[in-house]
Amino acid sequence: MHELGIVVHIVKMVEEVGEQNSLTSVSRVKLTLGEVSGVVPDYLVDCWRWTAEKNDLIRDSVLEVEEAPAVTVCNDCGRTYSTVEHGRTCPYCASENTVLVTGDQIELTEIEAC
């Protein structure tokens, strides 16, 4: 389960922001998680709860996960399409000369202090 490692990294980032801004308590952390990131949101939230119990800054905080759709662009015809629905092959021109544009990211987007 690599979700725990991701949570540990996110907590370090939150701690850094907390230190820079003299925060004593965080109530909510929001992430954008790409549709094809390979991360299971429920596991991530479970790991967050477990970690938060052991950390004064984020104790009782909520991890909010927002999913970002996976989008691929075709380098031959220039059109974009849903990666999950069509995979690597462009549904418009059948080219495999494609690149994932978005959908594999894990981004810390918001920290709410109380």
FIKOLZA-1660 file (N, C-alpha, C; in steps of 0.1 Angstrom, whole numbers, plus 5000, padded with zeros to 4 digits):
% residues 114
   i   px   py   pz ch aa at
   1 5009 4988 5000  A  M  N
   1 5000 5000 5000  A  M CA
   1 5009 5012 5000  A  M  C
   2 5010 5019 4989  A  H  N
   2 5018 5031 4988  A  H CA
   2 5011 5043 4992  A  H  C
   3 4998 5042 4996  A  E  N
   3 4990 5053 5000  A  E CA
   3 4996 5059 5013  A  E  C
   4 5001 5050 5022  A  L  N
   4 5007 5055 5035  A  L CA
   4 5019 5064 5032  A  L  C
   5 5028 5060 5023  A  G  N
   5 5039 5068 5019  A  G CA
   5 5035 5082 5013  A  G  C
   6 5024 5082 5006  A  I  N
   6 5019 5094 5000  A  I CA
   6 5014 5103 5011  A  I  C
   7 5007 5097 5021  A  V  N
   7 5002 5105 5032  A  V CA
   7 5013 5111 5040  A  V  C
   8 5024 5103 5043  A  V  N
   8 5035 5108 5050  A  V CA
   8 5041 5120 5043  A  V  C
   9 5042 5119 5030  A  H  N
   9 5048 5131 5022  A  H CA
   9 5039 5143 5023  A  H  C
  10 5026 5141 5022  A  I  N
  10 5016 5152 5023  A  I CA
  10 5017 5158 5037  A  I  C
  11 5017 5150 5047  A  V  N
  11 5018 5155 5061  A  V CA
  11 5031 5164 5062  A  V  C
  12 5042 5160 5057  A  K  N
  12 5054 5168 5057  A  K CA
  12 5052 5182 5051  A  K  C
  13 5045 5182 5039  A  M  N
  13 5042 5194 5032  A  M CA
  13 5033 5203 5041  A  M  C
  14 5023 5197 5047  A  V  N
  14 5014 5205 5056  A  V CA
  14 5021 5210 5068  A  V  C
  15 5030 5202 5073  A  E  N
  15 5038 5207 5085  A  E CA
  15 5047 5219 5081  A  E  C
  16 5053 5218 5069  A  E  N
  16 5061 5230 5064  A  E CA
  16 5053 5242 5062  A  E  C
  17 5041 5241 5057  A  V  N
  17 5032 5252 5055  A  V CA
  17 5028 5257 5069  A  V  C
  18 5025 5248 5078  A  G  N
  18 5021 5252 5091  A  G CA
  18 5032 5259 5098  A  G  C
  19 5044 5255 5097  A  E  N
  19 5055 5262 5103  A  E CA
  19 5057 5276 5097  A  E  C
  20 5057 5277 5084  A  Q  N
  20 5058 5290 5077  A  Q CA
  20 5048 5300 5081  A  Q  C
  21 5036 5295 5085  A  N  N
  21 5024 5304 5087  A  N CA
  21 5020 5303 5102  A  N  C
  22 5028 5298 5111  A  S  N
  22 5025 5297 5125  A  S CA
  22 5012 5291 5128  A  S  C
  23 5008 5280 5121  A  L  N
  23 4996 5273 5123  A  L CA
  23 4997 5263 5135  A  L  C
  24 4987 5262 5143  A  T  N
  24 4987 5253 5154  A  T CA
  24 4977 5241 5152  A  T  C
  25 4968 5243 5143  A  S  N
  25 4958 5233 5140  A  S CA
  25 4953 5234 5126  A  S  C
  26 4952 5223 5119  A  V  N
  26 4946 5222 5106  A  V CA
  26 4933 5214 5106  A  V  C
  27 4923 5220 5100  A  S  N
  27 4910 5213 5101  A  S CA
  27 4907 5205 5088  A  S  C
  28 4913 5209 5077  A  R  N
  28 4910 5202 5064  A  R CA
  28 4921 5204 5054  A  R  C
  29 4924 5193 5047  A  V  N
  29 4934 5193 5037  A  V CA
  29 4927 5187 5024  A  V  C
  30 4929 5195 5013  A  K  N
  30 4923 5191 5001  A  K CA
  30 4933 5186 4991  A  K  C
  31 4931 5175 4984  A  L  N
  31 4940 5170 4974  A  L CA
  31 4932 5168 4961  A  L  C
  32 4939 5170 4950  A  T  N
  32 4934 5166 4937  A  T CA
  32 4942 5154 4933  A  T  C
  33 4934 5144 4930  A  L  N
  33 4940 5131 4927  A  L CA
  33 4936 5127 4913  A  L  C
  34 4945 5124 4904  A  G  N
  34 4943 5121 4891  A  G CA
  34 4936 5107 4889  A  G  C
  35 4927 5106 4880  A  E  N
  35 4919 5094 4877  A  E CA
  35 4928 5082 4875  A  E  C
  36 4940 5084 4869  A  V  N
  36 4948 5072 4866  A  V CA
  36 4961 5073 4874  A  V  C
  37 4961 5079 4886  A  S  N
  37 4972 5081 4895  A  S CA
  37 4977 5068 4901  A  S  C
  38 4968 5058 4901  A  G  N
  38 4971 5045 4908  A  G CA
  38 4969 5045 4923  A  G  C
  39 4963 5056 4928  A  V  N
  39 4961 5058 4942  A  V CA
  39 4946 5055 4945  A  V  C
  40 4943 5047 4955  A  V  N
  40 4930 5044 4959  A  V CA
  40 4925 5054 4970  A  V  C
  41 4915 5063 4966  A  P  N
  41 4911 5073 4975  A  P CA
  41 4907 5068 4989  A  P  C
  42 4900 5057 4990  A  D  N
  42 4895 5052 5003  A  D CA
  42 4907 5048 5012  A  D  C
  43 4917 5042 5006  A  Y  N
  43 4929 5038 5013  A  Y CA
  43 4937 5051 5018  A  Y  C
  44 4937 5061 5009  A  L  N
  44 4944 5073 5013  A  L CA
  44 4938 5080 5025  A  L  C
  45 4924 5080 5025  A  V  N
  45 4917 5086 5036  A  V CA
  45 4919 5078 5049  A  V  C
  46 4919 5065 5048  A  D  N
  46 4922 5056 5059  A  D CA
  46 4936 5059 5065  A  D  C
  47 4946 5060 5056  A  C  N
  47 4959 5063 5061  A  C CA
  47 4960 5077 5067  A  C  C
  48 4953 5086 5062  A  W  N
  48 4952 5100 5067  A  W CA
  48 4947 5099 5082  A  W  C
  49 4936 5092 5084  A  R  N
  49 4930 5092 5097  A  R CA
  49 4940 5086 5107  A  R  C
  50 4946 5075 5103  A  W  N
  50 4956 5068 5112  A  W CA
  50 4968 5077 5115  A  W  C
  51 4973 5084 5105  A  T  N
  51 4984 5093 5107  A  T CA
  51 4980 5106 5115  A  T  C
  52 4968 5111 5113  A  A  N
  52 4963 5123 5120  A  A CA
  52 4962 5121 5135  A  A  C
  53 4959 5108 5139  A  E  N
  53 4957 5105 5153  A  E CA
  53 4971 5107 5161  A  E  C
  54 4982 5107 5153  A  K  N
  54 4995 5107 5159  A  K CA
  54 5002 5121 5157  A  K  C
  55 4995 5131 5152  A  N  N
  55 5001 5143 5148  A  N CA
  55 4992 5155 5153  A  N  C
  56 4997 5163 5162  A  D  N
  56 4989 5174 5168  A  D CA
  56 4984 5184 5158  A  D  C
  57 4992 5187 5148  A  L  N
  57 4988 5197 5138  A  L CA
  57 4976 5193 5131  A  L  C
  58 4975 5180 5127  A  I  N
  58 4964 5176 5118  A  I CA
  58 4954 5167 5125  A  I  C
  59 4955 5166 5138  A  R  N
  59 4946 5157 5146  A  R CA
  59 4931 5162 5144  A  R  C
  60 4922 5153 5141  A  D  N
  60 4908 5156 5138  A  D CA
  60 4906 5163 5125  A  D  C
  61 4916 5164 5117  A  S  N
  61 4914 5170 5104  A  S CA
  61 4908 5161 5094  A  S  C
  62 4903 5166 5083  A  V  N
  62 4896 5158 5073  A  V CA
  62 4905 5159 5060  A  V  C
  63 4907 5148 5054  A  L  N
  63 4913 5148 5041  A  L CA
  63 4902 5147 5030  A  L  C
  64 4902 5157 5022  A  E  N
  64 4892 5158 5011  A  E CA
  64 4899 5155 4998  A  E  C
  65 4894 5145 4990  A  V  N
  65 4900 5141 4978  A  V CA
  65 4890 5144 4966  A  V  C
  66 4896 5152 4957  A  E  N
  66 4888 5156 4945  A  E CA
  66 4895 5149 4933  A  E  C
  67 4887 5142 4925  A  E  N
  67 4893 5134 4914  A  E CA
  67 4894 5143 4901  A  E  C
  68 4905 5143 4895  A  A  N
  68 4907 5150 4882  A  A CA
  68 4907 5140 4871  A  A  C
  69 4899 5142 4860  A  P  N
  69 4898 5133 4849  A  P CA
  69 4911 5131 4842  A  P  C
  70 4913 5119 4837  A  A  N
  70 4924 5116 4828  A  A CA
  70 4921 5121 4814  A  A  C
  71 4930 5129 4808  A  V  N
  71 4928 5134 4795  A  V CA
  71 4941 5131 4787  A  V  C
  72 4939 5127 4775  A  T  N
  72 4950 5124 4766  A  T CA
  72 4949 5132 4753  A  T  C
  73 4960 5137 4748  A  V  N
  73 4960 5144 4735  A  V CA
  73 4967 5136 4724  A  V  C
  74 4961 5136 4713  A  C  N
  74 4967 5129 4701  A  C CA
  74 4976 5139 4694  A  C  C
  75 4989 5135 4692  A  N  N
  75 4999 5143 4686  A  N CA
  75 4996 5144 4670  A  N  C
  76 4989 5134 4665  A  D  N
  76 4986 5134 4650  A  D CA
  76 4974 5143 4647  A  D  C
  77 4963 5142 4654  A  C  N
  77 4951 5150 4650  A  C CA
  77 4949 5162 4659  A  C  C
  78 4956 5162 4671  A  G  N
  78 4955 5173 4680  A  G CA
  78 4943 5173 4689  A  G  C
  79 4935 5163 4688  A  R  N
  79 4923 5163 4697  A  R CA
  79 4926 5156 4710  A  R  C
  80 4918 5160 4720  A  T  N
  80 4919 5154 4733  A  T CA
  80 4907 5145 4735  A  T  C
  81 4909 5135 4744  A  Y  N
  81 4898 5125 4747  A  Y CA
  81 4900 5119 4761  A  Y  C
  82 4890 5113 4766  A  S  N
  82 4890 5106 4779  A  S CA
  82 4900 5094 4778  A  S  C
  83 4910 5094 4787  A  T  N
  83 4920 5083 4787  A  T CA
  83 4914 5070 4792  A  T  C
  84 4906 5071 4802  A  V  N
  84 4900 5059 4808  A  V CA
  84 4891 5052 4798  A  V  C
  85 4883 5059 4791  A  E  N
  85 4874 5054 4781  A  E CA
  85 4881 5048 4769  A  E  C
  86 4891 5054 4764  A  H  N
  86 4897 5050 4751  A  H CA
  86 4912 5045 4752  A  H  C
  87 4918 5046 4763  A  G  N
  87 4932 5042 4765  A  G CA
  87 4942 5050 4757  A  G  C
  88 4951 5043 4751  A  R  N
  88 4962 5050 4744  A  R CA
  88 4959 5053 4729  A  R  C
  89 4949 5046 4724  A  T  N
  89 4946 5048 4710  A  T CA
  89 4936 5059 4708  A  T  C
  90 4939 5069 4700  A  C  N
  90 4930 5080 4697  A  C CA
  90 4917 5075 4691  A  C  C
  91 4905 5079 4697  A  P  N
  91 4892 5074 4691  A  P CA
  91 4889 5082 4678  A  P  C
  92 4896 5092 4675  A  Y  N
  92 4892 5101 4663  A  Y CA
  92 4900 5096 4651  A  Y  C
  93 4913 5093 4653  A  C  N
  93 4921 5090 4641  A  C CA
  93 4929 5076 4642  A  C  C
  94 4926 5069 4653  A  A  N
  94 4932 5056 4656  A  A CA
  94 4948 5056 4658  A  A  C
  95 4953 5068 4659  A  S  N
  95 4968 5069 4662  A  S CA
  95 4971 5065 4676  A  S  C
  96 4983 5060 4678  A  E  N
  96 4988 5057 4691  A  E CA
  96 4999 5067 4695  A  E  C
  97 5000 5077 4687  A  N  N
  97 5010 5088 4690  A  N CA
  97 5003 5098 4699  A  N  C
  98 5001 5094 4712  A  T  N
  98 4993 5101 4721  A  T CA
  98 5001 5104 4734  A  T  C
  99 4997 5114 4742  A  V  N
  99 5003 5117 4754  A  V CA
  99 4993 5120 4765  A  V  C
 100 4995 5115 4777  A  L  N
 100 4986 5118 4788  A  L CA
 100 4989 5133 4792  A  L  C
 101 4978 5141 4792  A  V  N
 101 4979 5155 4795  A  V CA
 101 4977 5157 4810  A  V  C
 102 4967 5151 4816  A  T  N
 102 4963 5152 4830  A  T CA
 102 4956 5140 4834  A  T  C
 103 4957 5137 4847  A  G  N
 103 4950 5126 4853  A  G CA
 103 4959 5117 4861  A  G  C
 104 4972 5119 4861  A  D  N
 104 4981 5111 4869  A  D CA
 104 4987 5119 4881  A  D  C
 105 4982 5131 4884  A  Q  N
 105 4987 5139 4894  A  Q CA
 105 4982 5136 4908  A  Q  C
 106 4990 5140 4918  A  I  N
 106 4986 5141 4932  A  I CA
 106 4990 5155 4937  A  I  C
 107 4980 5163 4939  A  E  N
 107 4984 5177 4942  A  E CA
 107 4977 5181 4955  A  E  C
 108 4985 5187 4964  A  L  N
 108 4980 5194 4976  A  L CA
 108 4974 5207 4971  A  L  C
 109 4961 5209 4972  A  T  N
 109 4955 5221 4967  A  T CA
 109 4950 5231 4977  A  T  C
 110 4948 5226 4989  A  E  N
 110 4942 5236 4999  A  E CA
 110 4945 5230 5013  A  E  C
 111 4948 5240 5022  A  I  N
 111 4950 5237 5037  A  I CA
 111 4941 5247 5044  A  I  C
 112 4932 5241 5052  A  E  N
 112 4923 5250 5060  A  E CA
 112 4927 5249 5075  A  E  C
 113 4931 5260 5080  A  A  N
 113 4935 5261 5095  A  A CA
 113 4923 5265 5103  A  A  C
 114 4923 5260 5116  A  C  N
 114 4911 5264 5124  A  C CA
 114 4916 5274 5135  A  C  C
% end
